[in-house]
Amino acid sequence: MYMKTYEIKLTRSQCEELVLIHQNTYERKAADRIKAILLLNQGYTKEEVARILMLDRNTIRNFARRYLEHGADGLLDDNYNGSPGYLSTSAHQELKEELKRNLYTTAKQIINHVKKTYGVIYTNDAMVKLLHRLGFVYKKTKGVPAKADIEAQKGFIKEYEKLRNSLKKGEKIYFLDAMHPVHQSRPDYAWIQKGKERSIPTISARHRINVNGVYSPCDQETIIRRQNRITAQSTLELLKGISRKHPDLDRIVIIHDQGRAYTAKGLHERLPPNIEMRKLPPYSPNLNLIERLWKLFHKDTMNNKYHETFSAFKNEATKFFKSLRGRKEELKTLLTENFQLIDTS
């Protein structure tokens, strides 16, 4: 009876794929199967590969058959029973597109989709491995404004780049926004000894501070004011202060969101003549650079931090804003003009 030889001849991309999978697998059996295929491809006989891996010749032959019939999937599934079904390369691509369009909370949901669509059954472990190979990881979704308009965002970025590239001496850009942090602790991730827990005291705080500020990507300048309320009048005072601080600037472009304090009727008519206001597209906090500064504030001042009194909290906030004068290199790296688009379509 004739027995197939199952010769292995890999392309360069197939070799690279197997090497990558081997580097990312922690299962010895799967690693041995991959090494067997790579060794066969290098010209070693099945007997030689069997000696190297301390296995028998028929096992090496079985590895070769599994790979030739089912690709890398056939090497990774420990529940292989000799004749399982596997997705084809085209089905892999179709599954990738499906996962891009729709969110699946569990691997079991994807297993059910694959079974219903292709008639192929995967174990949970095999599906997780496949998802990793297809470039997917299990992580938390991120909330974004539901009404974000991606085309409006692209339009803003195009106009901003034009503005930024055409700035002359005596012209400067600032991003404007307000923040209202509440006196409260914010539990966050930290390195904690295995098997132990760490607690952060919290309080039922109702006091907050109101901050209005600007950030310039031109030189990492920050101008922050703590105010009782963020209104059109308090905003006007902040902008007049910028103009007084920089009498050498002929043009100051203020980029802001569409909050009432920045778009109130009559505000623009009362501005210093060298200040020009430009609105961001609606629902686009991702385009306001100073939003990243507020995230840094929360990280440094509130995350895993406990301030027993409101006065202590205010002092910590003041200390943070004063520290920004000596952190310009950090801000330059963190608040880059590399804008992320929000697409909710």
Secondary structure as GFF3:
##gff-version 3
##sequence-region A 1 345
A	DSSP	alpha_helix	12	23	.	.	.	ID=ss1
A	DSSP	alpha_helix	28	41	.	.	.	ID=ss2
A	DSSP	alpha_helix	46	53	.	.	.	ID=ss3
A	DSSP	alpha_helix	57	70	.	.	.	ID=ss4
A	DSSP	alpha_helix	72	76	.	.	.	ID=ss5
A	DSSP	alpha_helix	89	101	.	.	.	ID=ss6
A	DSSP	alpha_helix	107	118	.	.	.	ID=ss7
A	DSSP	alpha_helix	124	133	.	.	.	ID=ss8
A	DSSP	alpha_helix	150	165	.	.	.	ID=ss9
A	DSSP	beta_strand	171	179	.	.	.	ID=ss10
A	DSSP	beta_strand	211	216	.	.	.	ID=ss11
A	DSSP	beta_strand	221	226	.	.	.	ID=ss12
A	DSSP	alpha_helix	232	245	.	.	.	ID=ss13
A	DSSP	beta_strand	251	256	.	.	.	ID=ss14
A	DSSP	alpha_helix	260	263	.	.	.	ID=ss15
A	DSSP	three_ten_helix	268	270	.	.	.	ID=ss16
A	DSSP	beta_strand	275	279	.	.	.	ID=ss17
A	DSSP	three_ten_helix	285	287	.	.	.	ID=ss18
A	DSSP	alpha_helix	290	297	.	.	.	ID=ss19
A	DSSP	pi_helix	298	302	.	.	.	ID=ss20
A	DSSP	alpha_helix	310	323	.	.	.	ID=ss21
A	DSSP	three_ten_helix	324	326	.	.	.	ID=ss22
A	DSSP	alpha_helix	328	334	.	.	.	ID=ss23
###
